[in-house]
């Protein structure tokens, strides 16, 4: 499975593509950070992110897109920009018919490091180790995007297999007979005429 991980941000949007599966070696396919100028109007910044993500999706053809779930913060402007970039990533995926899954930062940290409280340095170190990279991805947004893809490969793949098994089980079960309520002959409905 090939997963595109997106660490959304309006100024820096991390994007990482990882291939792998449960119990198999992971391989980094690509990683980049899409940057926009804080001085540019927001619509132009979103358009830059959309164009970059669309090009990456067309080039790498991921099976799934994993996006960091936006959470409330004290800085409302920061949350709004992150939410807007997140929505752009989902829109690009939907346009290409690619399923999207969101993961919380805690889920990602726990999947990659074993602790939901890991800091960025620990996440970067584990991403570097898991992908057998010669050097750590920089900046942290790049490592976070790769961590999202890894999280989805491990957590999402397990969830998809579970859902497929349940669907197969449901399809194999014999259909239960449909019981319809008894009906009265027409002459008895509504009285005699």
C-alpha positions in Angstrom: 0.0 0.0 0.0 1.2 3.5 -0.8 0.1 6.3 1.6 0.4 10.0 1.3 0.8 11.7 4.7 -0.1 15.4 5.0 0.9 17.5 8.0 -1.3 20.5 7.2 -0.1 24.0 7.6 -0.6 27.2 5.8 3.0 28.4 5.9 4.6 24.9 5.9 2.6 21.9 4.7 4.6 18.6 5.2 3.9 15.9 2.6 5.4 12.4 2.7 4.8 9.3 0.7 5.5 5.9 2.2 5.0 2.3 0.9 4.6 -0.7 3.1 2.2 -2.9 4.9 1.8 -4.6 8.3 4.8 -6.8 9.0 6.7 -5.6 5.9 9.5 -3.2 5.5 8.6 0.5 5.0 10.0 2.5 2.2 10.0 6.3 1.8 9.0 7.2 -1.7 9.1 11.0 -1.4 9.0 13.8 1.1 8.7 17.6 0.7 7.4 20.7 2.4 5.1 23.0 0.5 5.8 26.6 1.6 3.7 29.7 1.2 4.4 33.3 2.1 2.6 34.6 5.2 2.4 37.9 3.3 0.3 36.4 0.4 -3.5 36.4 0.5 -4.9 33.2 2.0 -6.7 32.2 -1.2 -3.4 32.3 -3.1 -1.7 30.3 -0.4 -4.4 27.6 -0.5 -4.2 27.5 -4.3 -0.4 26.9 -4.0 -0.9 24.1 -1.6 -3.7 22.6 -3.8 -1.5 22.7 -6.9 1.4 21.1 -5.1 -0.7 18.3 -3.6 -2.4 17.6 -6.9 0.9 17.3 -8.7 2.2 14.9 -5.9 -1.0 12.8 -6.1 -0.8 12.5 -9.9 2.9 11.6 -9.8 2.9 9.1 -6.9 -0.7 7.7 -7.2 -1.2 6.9 -3.5 -3.8 4.3 -2.3 -4.8 6.3 0.7 -4.3 9.8 2.1 -3.7 10.3 5.8 -4.1 13.8 7.2 -3.4 15.1 10.7 -6.7 15.8 12.5 -7.0 19.4 13.5 -7.4 20.0 17.2 -8.3 23.2 19.1 -5.5 25.4 20.2 -5.2 28.8 21.9 -4.1 30.4 18.7 -7.3 30.6 16.6 -5.5 31.9 13.5 -3.1 29.0 13.5 -5.9 26.5 13.9 -7.8 28.2 11.0 -4.9 28.0 8.7 -4.2 24.4 9.6 -7.9 23.5 9.1 -7.9 25.2 5.7 -4.8 23.3 4.6 -6.3 20.1 5.9 -9.5 20.7 3.9 -7.4 21.3 0.7 -5.6 18.0 1.2 -9.0 16.2 1.6 -10.4 18.0 -1.5 -7.4 16.9 -3.6 -7.8 13.3 -2.4 -11.6 13.3 -3.1 -11.1 14.7 -6.6 -8.8 11.7 -7.3 -11.2 9.2 -5.6 -8.6 8.4 -2.9 -10.0 7.5 0.6 -8.9 9.8 3.4 -8.3 9.0 7.0 -7.5 11.5 9.8 -5.2 10.7 12.7 -4.7 12.7 15.9 -1.2 13.8 16.8 -1.4 11.4 19.8 -2.3 8.5 17.6 0.6 9.3 15.2 3.1 9.6 18.1 1.9 6.4 19.7 2.1 4.4 16.4 5.6 5.6 15.5 7.3 5.8 18.9 5.1 3.8 21.3 4.2 6.9 23.3 1.5 9.4 22.6 3.5 12.0 24.5 6.6 11.8 22.4 8.2 15.1 21.3 9.1 16.1 17.8 12.7 15.0 18.2 11.6 11.4 19.2 9.2 11.3 16.3 11.9 12.4 13.8 14.4 9.9 15.2 11.9 7.0 14.9 10.8 8.0 11.4 14.5 8.1 10.4 15.0 4.6 11.9 11.9 3.0 10.6 12.5 4.2 7.1 16.2 3.5 7.3 17.1 7.0 6.2 20.7 8.2 6.0 19.7 11.5 7.6 16.7 12.8 9.4 14.0 14.6 7.3 14.0 18.3 7.9 12.1 20.4 8.9 9.9 18.7 11.5 6.9 19.1 9.1 8.5 16.6 6.7 9.1 14.1 9.5 5.5 14.5 10.7 4.1 13.9 7.3 6.1 10.6 7.0 5.0 9.7 10.5 1.3 10.2 9.4 1.9 7.9 6.5 3.5 5.2 8.7 0.7 5.5 11.3 -1.9 4.9 8.6 0.0 2.0 7.1 0.0 0.3 10.5 -3.2 1.5 12.1 -5.3 2.1 9.0 -4.2 -1.2 7.3 -5.3 -3.1 10.3 -8.6 -1.2 10.4 -9.2 -1.8 6.7 -8.5 -5.6 7.1 -10.9 -5.8 10.0 -13.6 -4.0 8.0 -13.0 -6.3 5.0 -13.2 -9.4 7.2 -16.5 -8.2 8.8 -17.9 -7.4 5.3 -16.9 -10.8 4.0 -18.5 -12.5 7.0 -21.7 -10.5 6.6 -21.8 -11.4 2.9 -21.3 -15.1 3.6 -24.2 -15.3 6.1 -27.4 -16.7 4.7 -30.0 -14.0 4.3 -32.7 -14.1 7.0 -36.2 -14.7 5.7 -38.3 -11.6 5.3 -41.5 -11.8 7.4 -44.3 -9.7 6.1 -47.4 -8.8 8.1 -50.6 -10.6 7.1 -52.8 -8.6 4.9 -56.6 -8.7 4.7 -58.4 -9.3 1.5 -59.4 -6.0 -0.3 -63.0 -6.5 0.4 -62.3 -6.2 4.1 -60.1 -3.1 3.9 -62.1 0.1 4.6 -65.4 -1.7 5.1 -68.0 -2.9 2.5 -69.1 -0.7 -0.4 
